[in-house]
Structure formats: structure tokens, C-alpha cells
Amino acid sequence: MNSKTSQSSNSSAKNILLFGGSSDERFVSVASAQNLARIMKENSSSPFNELWFIASDESVARVEYSFLIEHADPFKKAFIPPTKPFAKSMESALRSPEFSPADPPTFFLGLHGSFGEDGKIQALLEKHSIPF
């Protein structure tokens, strides 16, 4: 988590798991997200409120926990959310009115490969003062 923007002690804080991505590493990211979501749901008083998948075209879709967990063979089978993307990019997703600077969500990064490991998503979240 970014120490400059760490989550407050507010118990109603929104936690969002971000996974997928534009590179082939999104397959690994889906497997990581399955494990993170399962562990947080079973062992945390603050499980993820939302799961966001970044598709290969960088659009962003919300995903239900059960759909993510039930996805078989994530290293070989493409993950395709059943819902349409709600944003064309992370930049447009972060401009949503639901993100109040006074009470931003905390993003947990389950990304691998480019966009997740090259600092781009971290810079984008910092630009919007959103903790991760």
C-alpha cells in the first residue's frame, strides 16, 4: 500500500481489487485475483467491495465475486466478464463521480506485466490521490 495515501481507519472504506491488464500476464493476474478475493472474503473484516477487471483493450468492467472464483483454468482460458465495461480506461473510471477526494476507495493491485508492474497504474492512482 502506498504509505503517503494509506487507508484511514474508517470501517466503511471501499476496497477495490484491480486485476487483468493489457498484456498476456493478465492470465496470471486472474489467478492472483482469485486467490486474493478468496482469502480476503474468508479472513478479513474488510473484504473487497468491488472487483475491477482491465481487459486487453484497457476497458474496465466490474466483476462479481462468484464469476471470478468459478473461472476455471485461468492460466490458459481467457477471462471474459459477463458485463459490459463501465469505463473505456482506468483514467475515465477514476473520473467517476463515485470517487470523492474526501473518501477515496483503496485499490489492491492484482496486476502483472505491463501497466501493473511498470508504474503506470501506480502513477495514475497517485495523480488522483487514491490510495493503493
DSSP file with accessible surface (Angstrom, degrees, kcal/mol):
  #  RESIDUE AA STRUCTURE BP1 BP2  ACC     N-H-->O    O-->H-N    N-H-->O    O-->H-N    TCO  KAPPA ALPHA  PHI   PSI    X-CA   Y-CA   Z-CA
    1    1 A M              0   0  126      0, 0.0     2,-0.4     0, 0.0     5,-0.1   0.000 360.0 360.0 360.0 142.1    0.0    0.0    0.0
    2    2 A N    >   -     0   0   17    130,-4.4     3,-0.8     3,-0.2   130,-0.1  -0.514 360.0-151.4 -66.8 118.9    1.2    3.5   -0.8
    3    3 A S  G >  S+     0   0  106     -2,-0.4     3,-0.9     1,-0.2    -1,-0.2   0.815  92.1  59.1 -68.6 -27.5    2.4    4.9    2.6
    4    4 A K  G 3  S+     0   0  162      1,-0.2    -1,-0.2    -3,-0.0    -2,-0.1   0.790 119.7  28.0 -69.6 -25.8    1.6    8.5    1.5
    5    5 A T  G <  S+     0   0   37     -3,-0.8    -1,-0.2   127,-0.2    -3,-0.2  -0.175  85.0 161.9-128.8  40.1   -2.0    7.6    0.9
    6    6 A S    <   -     0   0   74     -3,-0.9    -3,-0.1     1,-0.1     2,-0.0  -0.231  48.1 -88.7 -65.9 155.3   -2.7    4.8    3.3
    7    7 A Q        -     0   0   52      1,-0.1    -1,-0.1   125,-0.1    99,-0.0  -0.273  40.9-123.2 -65.1 142.0   -6.3    3.9    4.1
    8    8 A S        -     0   0   74     -3,-0.1     5,-0.1     1,-0.1    -1,-0.1  -0.202  29.2-101.7 -74.9 175.2   -7.9    5.6    7.1
    9    9 A S  S    S+     0   0  126      3,-0.0     2,-0.3     2,-0.0    -1,-0.1   0.398  77.2 132.0 -82.7   7.3   -9.4    3.7   10.0
   10   10 A N    >   -     0   0   61      1,-0.2     3,-1.6     2,-0.1    -2,-0.1  -0.430  49.8-153.4 -62.2 117.1  -12.9    4.3    8.6
   11   11 A S  T 3  S+     0   0  114     -2,-0.3    -1,-0.2     1,-0.3    -2,-0.0   0.656  91.4  61.3 -70.8 -14.8  -14.6    0.9    8.7
   12   12 A S  T 3  S+     0   0   83      2,-0.1    -1,-0.3    34,-0.0    -2,-0.1   0.279  76.2 137.9 -93.7  13.6  -16.8    1.8    5.8
   13   13 A A    <   -     0   0   10     -3,-1.6     2,-0.5    -5,-0.1    36,-0.0  -0.229  55.7-121.5 -60.7 144.7  -13.9    2.3    3.5
   14   14 A K        -     0   0   55     90,-0.2    92,-3.0    89,-0.1     2,-0.5  -0.789  24.0-162.9 -92.8 126.3  -14.3    0.9    0.0
   15   15 A N  E     -a  106   0A   3     -2,-0.5    34,-2.5    32,-0.3    35,-1.5  -0.952   5.5-170.4-111.1 128.2  -11.7   -1.7   -1.1
   16   16 A I  E     -ab 107  50A   0     90,-2.8    92,-3.0    -2,-0.5     2,-0.6  -0.972  13.8-147.7-122.9 127.4  -11.4   -2.5   -4.8
   17   17 A L  E     -ab 108  51A   0     33,-2.3    35,-3.2    -2,-0.5     2,-0.5  -0.826  16.1-160.4 -91.5 124.6   -9.3   -5.4   -6.3
   18   18 A L  E     +ab 109  52A   0     90,-2.9    92,-3.3    -2,-0.6     2,-0.3  -0.916  23.5 151.1-109.2 125.8   -7.9   -4.4   -9.6
   19   19 A F  E     +ab 110  53A   0     33,-2.4    35,-2.9    -2,-0.5     2,-0.4  -0.914  29.0  51.6-147.5 173.2   -6.8   -7.2  -12.0
   20   20 A G  E     -ab 111  54A   0     90,-0.5    92,-0.6    -2,-0.3    35,-0.2  -0.832  55.5-175.0 100.3-136.2   -6.3   -8.1  -15.6
   21   21 A G        -     0   0    1     33,-3.5     5,-0.1    -2,-0.4    37,-0.1  -0.578  40.7 -79.7 125.6 173.4   -4.4   -5.8  -17.9
   22   22 A S  S    S+     0   0   36     92,-0.3     2,-0.1    -2,-0.2    -1,-0.1   0.649  99.9  74.6 -88.6 -13.8   -3.4   -5.3  -21.5
   23   23 A S  S >  S-     0   0   26     91,-0.4     3,-1.8    89,-0.3     4,-0.1  -0.446  95.9-102.3 -94.3 172.0   -0.5   -7.8  -21.6
   24   24 A D  T >  S+     0   0  123      1,-0.3     3,-1.5     2,-0.1     4,-0.4   0.665 112.1  81.4 -65.8 -14.0   -0.6  -11.6  -21.7
   25   25 A E  T 3>  +     0   0   86      1,-0.3     4,-2.2     2,-0.2     3,-0.4   0.571  65.6  89.3 -68.2  -5.9    0.2  -11.5  -18.0
   26   26 A R  H <> S+     0   0   47     -3,-1.8     4,-2.2     1,-0.2    -1,-0.3   0.817  78.5  62.4 -62.5 -25.7   -3.5  -10.9  -17.4
   27   27 A F  H <> S+     0   0   44     -3,-1.5     4,-1.6     2,-0.2    -1,-0.2   0.938 106.2  43.6 -62.3 -44.8   -3.9  -14.7  -17.2
   28   28 A V  H  > S+     0   0   43     -3,-0.4     4,-2.5    -4,-0.4    -2,-0.2   0.895 110.9  56.8 -65.0 -38.8   -1.6  -14.7  -14.1
   29   29 A S  H  X S+     0   0    0     -4,-2.2     4,-2.8     1,-0.2    -2,-0.2   0.880 103.3  52.8 -61.5 -39.3   -3.4  -11.7  -12.8
   30   30 A V  H  X S+     0   0    3     -4,-2.2     4,-2.4     2,-0.2    -1,-0.2   0.935 109.8  48.5 -63.4 -43.4   -6.7  -13.5  -12.9
   31   31 A A  H  X S+     0   0    7     -4,-1.6     4,-1.9     2,-0.2    -2,-0.2   0.919 112.7  48.5 -63.0 -41.6   -5.3  -16.4  -10.9
   32   32 A S  H  X S+     0   0   35     -4,-2.5     4,-2.9     1,-0.2    -2,-0.2   0.921 110.4  51.4 -62.6 -43.3   -3.8  -13.9   -8.4
   33   33 A A  H  X S+     0   0    0     -4,-2.8     4,-3.0    77,-0.3     5,-0.3   0.885 106.1  54.9 -63.4 -38.7   -7.2  -12.1   -8.1
   34   34 A Q  H  X S+     0   0   17     -4,-2.4     4,-2.1     2,-0.2    -1,-0.2   0.940 112.9  42.4 -59.3 -46.0   -9.0  -15.4   -7.5
   35   35 A N  H  X S+     0   0   88     -4,-1.9     4,-2.6     2,-0.2     5,-0.2   0.920 115.5  48.3 -68.0 -44.4   -6.6  -16.1   -4.5
   36   36 A L  H  X S+     0   0   68     -4,-2.9     4,-2.7     2,-0.2     5,-0.2   0.926 113.4  47.2 -62.2 -45.3   -6.7  -12.6   -3.2
   37   37 A A  H  X S+     0   0    3     -4,-3.0     4,-2.2    -5,-0.2    -1,-0.2   0.922 114.1  47.4 -63.9 -43.6  -10.5  -12.4   -3.4
   38   38 A R  H  X S+     0   0   77     -4,-2.1     4,-2.2    -5,-0.3     5,-0.2   0.944 114.3  46.0 -63.6 -47.2  -11.0  -15.8   -1.7
   39   39 A I  H  X S+     0   0   92     -4,-2.6     4,-2.4     1,-0.2    -2,-0.2   0.922 113.5  48.8 -63.7 -44.2   -8.5  -15.0    1.1
   40   40 A M  H  X S+     0   0   37     -4,-2.7     4,-1.3    -5,-0.2    -1,-0.2   0.900 112.3  48.6 -64.6 -38.7  -10.0  -11.6    1.8
   41   41 A K  H  < S+     0   0  120     -4,-2.2    -1,-0.2    -5,-0.2    -2,-0.2   0.907 118.8  38.9 -68.1 -38.7  -13.5  -12.9    1.9
   42   42 A E  H  < S+     0   0  129     -4,-2.2    -2,-0.2    -5,-0.2    -1,-0.2   0.792 129.7  25.4 -80.9 -28.7  -12.6  -15.7    4.3
   43   43 A N  H  < S+     0   0  122     -4,-2.4     2,-0.4    -5,-0.2    -2,-0.2   0.291 102.7  78.4-125.3   9.3  -10.1  -14.0    6.5
   44   44 A S     <  -     0   0   40     -4,-1.3    -4,-0.0    -5,-0.2     0, 0.0  -0.945  56.3-149.4-128.7 145.5  -10.8  -10.2    6.6
   45   45 A S  S    S+     0   0  121     -2,-0.4    -1,-0.1     1,-0.2    -4,-0.1   0.563 103.6  48.8 -80.5  -8.7  -13.2   -7.9    8.2
   46   46 A S  S    S+     0   0   39     -6,-0.1    -1,-0.2   -32,-0.0     3,-0.1  -0.603  77.4 175.6-129.0  70.5  -12.9   -5.7    5.2
   47   47 A P        -     0   0   55      0, 0.0   -32,-0.3     0, 0.0     2,-0.2  -0.178  48.6 -70.2 -67.3 172.7  -13.3   -7.9    2.0
   48   48 A F        -     0   0   29    -11,-0.2   -32,-0.2     1,-0.2     3,-0.1  -0.437  36.0-160.4 -67.3 131.0  -13.2   -6.3   -1.4
   49   49 A N  S    S+     0   0   94    -34,-2.5     2,-0.3     1,-0.2   -33,-0.2   0.800  77.5  14.2 -77.1 -32.8  -16.3   -4.2   -2.1
   50   50 A E  E     -b   16   0A  39    -35,-1.5   -33,-2.3    14,-0.1     2,-0.5  -0.986  61.8-146.9-143.6 153.6  -15.7   -4.4   -5.8
   51   51 A L  E     -bC  17  63A   9     12,-0.6    12,-2.5    -2,-0.3     2,-0.5  -0.992  18.4-165.2-120.4 123.0  -13.6   -6.4   -8.3
   52   52 A W  E     -bC  18  62A   0    -35,-3.2   -33,-2.4    -2,-0.5     2,-0.5  -0.951   2.5-159.7-115.1 129.1  -12.5   -4.5  -11.4
   53   53 A F  E     -bC  19  61A   7      8,-3.0     8,-2.3    -2,-0.5     2,-0.6  -0.914   6.7-151.4-108.2 127.0  -11.1   -6.3  -14.5
   54   54 A I  E     -bC  20  60A   1    -35,-2.9   -33,-3.5    -2,-0.5     6,-0.2  -0.877  21.1-147.9 -95.0 118.8   -9.0   -4.4  -17.0
   55   55 A A    >   -     0   0   22      4,-2.6     3,-2.5    -2,-0.6    25,-0.1  -0.265  31.1 -95.2 -80.3 172.3   -9.4   -6.0  -20.4
   56   56 A S  T 3  S+     0   0   69      1,-0.3    -1,-0.1     2,-0.1   -34,-0.1   0.787 129.1  53.4 -61.7 -25.0   -6.8   -6.3  -23.2
   57   57 A D  T 3  S-     0   0  116      2,-0.1    -1,-0.3   -36,-0.1     3,-0.1   0.350 120.6-112.9 -89.7   7.5   -8.2   -3.1  -24.8
   58   58 A E  S <  S+     0   0   80     -3,-2.5    32,-0.2     1,-0.3    -2,-0.1   0.495  70.4 141.4  73.0   8.9   -7.8   -1.4  -21.3
   59   59 A S        -     0   0   13     30,-0.1    -4,-2.6    -5,-0.1     2,-0.4  -0.412  46.4-130.8 -71.8 160.3  -11.6   -1.1  -20.8
   60   60 A V  E     -CD  54  87A   0     27,-2.6    26,-2.4    -6,-0.2    27,-1.5  -0.958  25.0-179.8-123.2 130.0  -12.7   -1.7  -17.2
   61   61 A A  E     -C   53   0A   5     -8,-2.3    -8,-3.0    -2,-0.4     2,-0.3  -0.957  27.2-123.5-127.7 144.7  -15.6   -3.9  -16.1
   62   62 A R  E     -C   52   0A  82     22,-0.4     2,-0.4    -2,-0.4    21,-0.3  -0.678  30.8-160.4 -81.5 142.3  -17.0   -4.8  -12.7
   63   63 A V  E     -C   51   0A  10    -12,-2.5   -12,-0.6    -2,-0.3     2,-0.2  -0.969  15.7-121.9-128.6 139.1  -17.0   -8.5  -11.9
   64   64 A E     >  -     0   0  145     -2,-0.4     4,-2.0     1,-0.1     3,-0.2  -0.552  24.1-122.5 -76.7 145.2  -19.0  -10.5   -9.4
   65   65 A Y  H  > S+     0   0   60      1,-0.2     4,-2.7    -2,-0.2     5,-0.3   0.912 111.0  51.7 -52.7 -49.1  -17.0  -12.5   -6.8
   66   66 A S  H  > S+     0   0   62      1,-0.2     4,-2.3     2,-0.2    -1,-0.2   0.882 107.3  52.6 -62.4 -36.5  -18.7  -15.8   -7.8
   67   67 A F  H  > S+     0   0   66     -3,-0.2     4,-0.6     2,-0.2    -1,-0.2   0.924 112.3  45.6 -65.7 -42.2  -17.9  -15.3  -11.5
   68   68 A L  H >< S+     0   0    0     -4,-2.0     3,-1.1     1,-0.2    -2,-0.2   0.958 114.7  46.4 -63.8 -50.1  -14.2  -14.7  -10.7
   69   69 A I  H 3< S+     0   0   38     -4,-2.7    -2,-0.2     1,-0.3    -1,-0.2   0.871 111.4  51.7 -63.8 -36.8  -13.9  -17.6   -8.3
   70   70 A E  H 3< S+     0   0  148     -4,-2.3     2,-0.4    -5,-0.3    -1,-0.3   0.589  78.6 115.6 -79.5  -7.8  -15.7  -20.0  -10.7
   71   71 A H    <<  -     0   0   20     -3,-1.1     2,-0.2    -4,-0.6     8,-0.1  -0.482  59.9-146.1 -67.0 118.0  -13.5  -19.2  -13.7
   72   72 A A        +     0   0   61     -2,-0.4     5,-0.2     1,-0.2     4,-0.1  -0.594  65.4   5.6 -89.8 146.5  -11.6  -22.4  -14.4
   73   73 A D    >>  -     0   0   86     -2,-0.2     4,-3.0     1,-0.1     3,-1.7   0.918  65.4-178.3  55.0  57.2   -8.0  -22.7  -15.7
   74   74 A P  T 34 S+     0   0   16      0, 0.0   -44,-0.2     0, 0.0   -43,-0.1   0.732  75.2  61.8 -63.0 -20.4   -7.1  -19.0  -15.5
   75   75 A F  T 34 S+     0   0  126      1,-0.1   -47,-0.1   -45,-0.1   -48,-0.1   0.687 122.0  19.5 -78.4 -15.7   -3.6  -19.6  -16.9
   76   76 A K  T <4 S+     0   0  167     -3,-1.7     2,-0.5     1,-0.2    -1,-0.1   0.662 112.0  70.6-121.6 -31.1   -5.0  -21.0  -20.2
   77   77 A K  S  < S-     0   0  121     -4,-3.0    -1,-0.2    -5,-0.2    -6,-0.0  -0.829  81.9-118.4-100.7 126.8   -8.6  -19.8  -20.6
   78   78 A A        -     0   0   50     -2,-0.5     2,-0.6     1,-0.1    -3,-0.1  -0.305  22.8-128.5 -61.7 139.4   -9.3  -16.1  -21.3
   79   79 A F        +     0   0   13     -5,-0.1    -1,-0.1    -8,-0.1   -11,-0.0  -0.825  30.4 178.4 -90.5 119.2  -11.3  -14.3  -18.6
   80   80 A I        -     0   0  126     -2,-0.6    -2,-0.0   -25,-0.1   -25,-0.0  -0.937  23.4-135.3-126.8 107.0  -14.2  -12.5  -20.2
   81   81 A P        -     0   0   24      0, 0.0   -18,-0.1     0, 0.0   -19,-0.0  -0.282   8.9-135.6 -60.2 145.6  -16.6  -10.7  -17.8
   82   82 A P  S    S+     0   0   93      0, 0.0     2,-0.3     0, 0.0   -19,-0.1   0.627  84.4  73.3 -77.2 -11.8  -20.3  -11.2  -18.5
   83   83 A T  S    S-     0   0   73    -21,-0.3     3,-0.1     1,-0.1     0, 0.0  -0.718  89.1-107.8-103.5 153.1  -21.0   -7.5  -18.0
   84   84 A K        -     0   0  189     -2,-0.3   -22,-0.4     1,-0.1    -1,-0.1  -0.435  47.1 -91.7 -71.1 151.3  -20.1   -4.6  -20.4
   85   85 A P        -     0   0   67      0, 0.0   -24,-0.3     0, 0.0    -1,-0.1  -0.292  25.2-154.0 -60.6 145.8  -17.3   -2.3  -19.3
   86   86 A F  S    S+     0   0   68    -26,-2.4     2,-0.3     1,-0.2   -25,-0.2   0.542  79.8  30.9 -96.6  -9.1  -18.3    0.7  -17.4
   87   87 A A  B     -D   60   0A  12    -27,-1.5   -27,-2.6     1,-0.1    -1,-0.2  -0.996  66.4-138.4-147.6 149.1  -15.3    2.7  -18.5
   88   88 A K  S    S-     0   0  181     -2,-0.3     2,-0.3   -29,-0.2    -1,-0.1   0.659  90.1  -1.6 -79.0 -17.7  -13.1    2.8  -21.6
   89   89 A S  S  > S-     0   0   36    -30,-0.1     4,-2.2   -29,-0.1   -29,-0.2  -0.967  75.7-100.6-160.6 167.9   -9.9    3.2  -19.5
   90   90 A M  H  > S+     0   0    4     -2,-0.3     4,-2.6   -32,-0.2     5,-0.2   0.881 120.4  58.9 -64.4 -36.9   -8.7    3.4  -15.9
   91   91 A E  H  > S+     0   0   38      1,-0.2     4,-0.7     2,-0.2    -1,-0.2   0.951 109.4  41.8 -57.5 -48.1   -8.4    7.2  -16.4
   92   92 A S  H >4 S+     0   0   47      1,-0.2     3,-0.6     2,-0.2    -1,-0.2   0.875 112.3  55.4 -69.9 -32.7  -12.1    7.5  -17.2
   93   93 A A  H >< S+     0   0    2     -4,-2.2     3,-1.3     1,-0.2    -1,-0.2   0.909 106.7  50.9 -63.1 -38.6  -13.1    5.1  -14.4
   94   94 A L  H 3< S+     0   0    6     -4,-2.6    -1,-0.2     1,-0.3    -2,-0.2   0.640 100.3  63.4 -76.7 -13.1  -11.2    7.2  -11.9
   95   95 A R  T << S+     0   0  169     -4,-0.7    -1,-0.3    -3,-0.6    -2,-0.2   0.435  77.5 124.7 -86.4   0.7  -13.0   10.4  -13.1
   96   96 A S  S X  S-     0   0   28     -3,-1.3     3,-1.9    -4,-0.2    -3,-0.0  -0.273  72.6-123.5 -61.6 144.2  -16.3    8.8  -12.0
   97   97 A P  T 3  S+     0   0  130      0, 0.0    -1,-0.1     0, 0.0    -3,-0.0   0.723 105.7  74.8 -62.7 -18.2  -18.4   10.9   -9.5
   98   98 A E  T 3  S+     0   0   76      1,-0.1     2,-1.1     2,-0.0    -2,-0.1   0.680  79.0  82.2 -69.5 -14.3  -18.3    8.0   -7.1
   99   99 A F    <   -     0   0   23     -3,-1.9    -1,-0.1     5,-0.1     3,-0.0  -0.744  65.6-172.7 -95.5  95.7  -14.7    8.8   -6.3
  100  100 A S    >   -     0   0   52     -2,-1.1     3,-1.1     3,-0.5    -2,-0.0  -0.724  25.6-140.5 -86.6 130.1  -14.8   11.6   -3.7
  101  101 A P  T 3  S+     0   0  125      0, 0.0    -1,-0.1     0, 0.0    -2,-0.0   0.814 105.1  56.9 -58.3 -25.7  -11.4   13.1   -2.9
  102  102 A A  T 3  S+     0   0   94      1,-0.2    -3,-0.0    -3,-0.0    -2,-0.0   0.770 124.4  18.3 -77.0 -24.6  -12.7   13.2    0.7
  103  103 A D  S <  S+     0   0   79     -3,-1.1    -3,-0.5   -90,-0.0    -1,-0.2  -0.432  81.5 175.0-145.7  65.8  -13.3    9.4    0.9
  104  104 A P        -     0   0   32      0, 0.0   -90,-0.2     0, 0.0    -5,-0.1  -0.328  31.9-111.9 -74.4 156.6  -11.5    7.6   -1.9
  105  105 A P        -     0   0    4      0, 0.0     2,-0.5     0, 0.0   -90,-0.2  -0.330  27.0-118.8 -74.2 167.9  -11.5    3.8   -2.2
  106  106 A T  E     -a   15   0A   2    -92,-3.0   -90,-2.8    24,-0.1     2,-0.4  -0.955  25.1-146.2-108.4 127.3   -8.3    1.8   -1.6
  107  107 A F  E     -a   16   0A   0     24,-2.5     2,-0.5    -2,-0.5   -90,-0.2  -0.796   4.8-156.7 -94.8 135.0   -7.1   -0.2   -4.6
  108  108 A F  E     -a   17   0A  63    -92,-3.0   -90,-2.9    -2,-0.4     2,-0.7  -0.960  20.8-136.7-106.5 122.9   -5.4   -3.5   -4.2
  109  109 A L  E     +a   18   0A  55     -2,-0.5   -90,-0.2   -92,-0.2   -92,-0.1  -0.735  34.6 164.7 -92.2 113.2   -3.3   -4.3   -7.2
  110  110 A G  E     +a   19   0A   4    -92,-3.3   -90,-0.5    -2,-0.7   -77,-0.3  -0.148  40.0 128.7-108.9  31.9   -3.5   -7.8   -8.5
  111  111 A L  E     -a   20   0A  14    -92,-0.2     2,-0.3     5,-0.1   -90,-0.1  -0.649  36.0-172.3 -93.4 148.4   -1.9   -6.8  -11.8
  112  112 A H        +     0   0   45    -92,-0.6     4,-0.3    -2,-0.3   -89,-0.3  -0.913  50.3  12.8-131.3 158.7    1.1   -8.4  -13.5
  113  113 A G  S >> S+     0   0   12     -2,-0.3     4,-2.7     3,-0.1     3,-1.0  -0.238 110.4   1.3  74.4-163.7    3.1   -7.4  -16.6
  114  114 A S  T 34 S+     0   0   57      1,-0.2     2,-0.7     2,-0.2   -91,-0.4  -0.197 131.7  22.1 -59.4 151.9    2.9   -4.0  -18.2
  115  115 A F  T 34 S+     0   0   24      1,-0.2     6,-1.5   -94,-0.1     7,-0.3  -0.184 127.2  52.8  80.0 -36.3    0.6   -1.4  -16.7
  116  116 A G  T <4 S+     0   0    8     -3,-1.0    -2,-0.2    -2,-0.7    -1,-0.2   0.796 121.4  24.5 -94.5 -32.8    0.8   -3.3  -13.4
  117  117 A E  S  < S+     0   0  126     -4,-2.7    -3,-0.2     1,-0.1    -1,-0.1   0.457 109.4  69.9-113.3  -3.3    4.5   -3.6  -12.9
  118  118 A D  S    S-     0   0   75     -5,-0.4    -1,-0.1     0, 0.0    -2,-0.1   0.399 106.7-110.2 -97.3   2.8    5.8   -0.6  -14.9
  119  119 A G  S  > S+     0   0   30     -4,-0.1     4,-2.6    -3,-0.1     5,-0.2   0.352  86.3 115.5  90.6  -6.2    4.4    2.0  -12.6
  120  120 A K  H  > S+     0   0  130      2,-0.2     4,-2.3     1,-0.2     5,-0.1   0.937  79.7  42.4 -64.9 -47.1    1.7    3.4  -14.9
  121  121 A I  H  > S+     0   0    0     -6,-1.5     4,-2.7     2,-0.2     5,-0.2   0.910 114.5  52.1 -67.9 -37.3   -1.2    2.3  -12.7
  122  122 A Q  H  > S+     0   0   47     -7,-0.3     4,-2.6     1,-0.2    -2,-0.2   0.934 110.8  47.5 -63.4 -42.7    0.5    3.5   -9.6
  123  123 A A  H  X S+     0   0   55     -4,-2.6     4,-2.5     2,-0.2    -1,-0.2   0.897 111.3  51.6 -64.1 -39.8    1.2    6.9  -11.1
  124  124 A L  H  X S+     0   0   24     -4,-2.3     4,-1.4     2,-0.2    -2,-0.2   0.929 111.3  46.5 -63.6 -45.1   -2.4    7.2  -12.3
  125  125 A L  H  <>S+     0   0    0     -4,-2.7     5,-2.8     1,-0.2     3,-0.2   0.917 112.9  49.3 -64.8 -41.7   -3.7    6.4   -8.8
  126  126 A E  H ><5S+     0   0   81     -4,-2.6     3,-1.8     1,-0.2    -1,-0.2   0.903 105.3  58.2 -63.0 -40.0   -1.3    8.8   -7.2
  127  127 A K  H 3<5S+     0   0  136     -4,-2.5    -1,-0.2     1,-0.3    -2,-0.2   0.865 112.3  41.0 -56.1 -36.2   -2.4   11.5   -9.7
  128  128 A H  T 3<5S-     0   0   54     -4,-1.4    -1,-0.3    -3,-0.2    -2,-0.2   0.289 113.9-119.0 -95.1   7.6   -5.9   11.1   -8.4
  129  129 A S  T < 5 +     0   0   82     -3,-1.8    -3,-0.2     1,-0.2    -2,-0.1   0.868  62.2 150.6  55.2  41.2   -4.8   10.9   -4.8
  130  130 A I      < -     0   0    4     -5,-2.8    -1,-0.2    -6,-0.1    -2,-0.1  -0.909  44.0-125.3-106.3 125.1   -6.3    7.4   -4.5
  131  131 A P              0   0    8      0, 0.0   -24,-2.5     0, 0.0  -125,-0.1  -0.336 360.0 360.0 -70.4 150.7   -4.6    5.0   -2.0
  132  132 A F              0   0   34    -26,-0.2  -130,-4.4  -130,-0.1   -24,-0.2  -0.957 360.0 360.0-147.0 360.0   -3.3    1.6   -3.1
